[in-house]
Amino acid sequence: MLSERNKMTAGQPYNQFDTELIARRTKIRHELIEINQLDNNDQRNRRVQQLFADSGAHFFVEGGLQFDYGFNIHIGDHFYANYNLTLLDTCPITIGHHCYIGPDVGFYTPVHPLDAKQRDADVEMGAPITVGDSVWMGGHVTILPGVTLGSRVVVGAGSVVTKSFGDDVVIAGNPARIIHQLDENGDVIHP
């Protein structure tokens, strides 16, 4: 039989009030209070990396970081995130190499049922988020559950990404849509 943690990570309905999950969220909340107060960048980032499943050697996150568990967060090498990054990691959040994230960006894997009776019964589940290599996101971007972004994607500031996109595109808007295709050099392809 699967634990609530395993069900949660797999995107299956799970009990958010499971003692193991509550204990982990409490531990992370206490750790983040301390971490976000550190003014030494190396100390702050090393402590964050210890709470993630894995991350590359070149890793930098500004203050204001928030996440639930950490064990579902996988970050590639050469990662930078500006202030107030939120990673709700009910399911895995996987971010590739050479990714740069603007301020106030949120990755949200939790899914809440449309049926009010299920919500009232505290049914919780989620869907993973996957981001390829060399992705740049402007400030105030929101990435919703189940989204996969390809490599070399640029996400315009303020975008709400509700569906998946392939490689070499610039997306923007609410909901985000393709506004440019890019060639292998990163130049805009004109029709």
Disulfide bonds with the S-S distance in Angstrom:
none
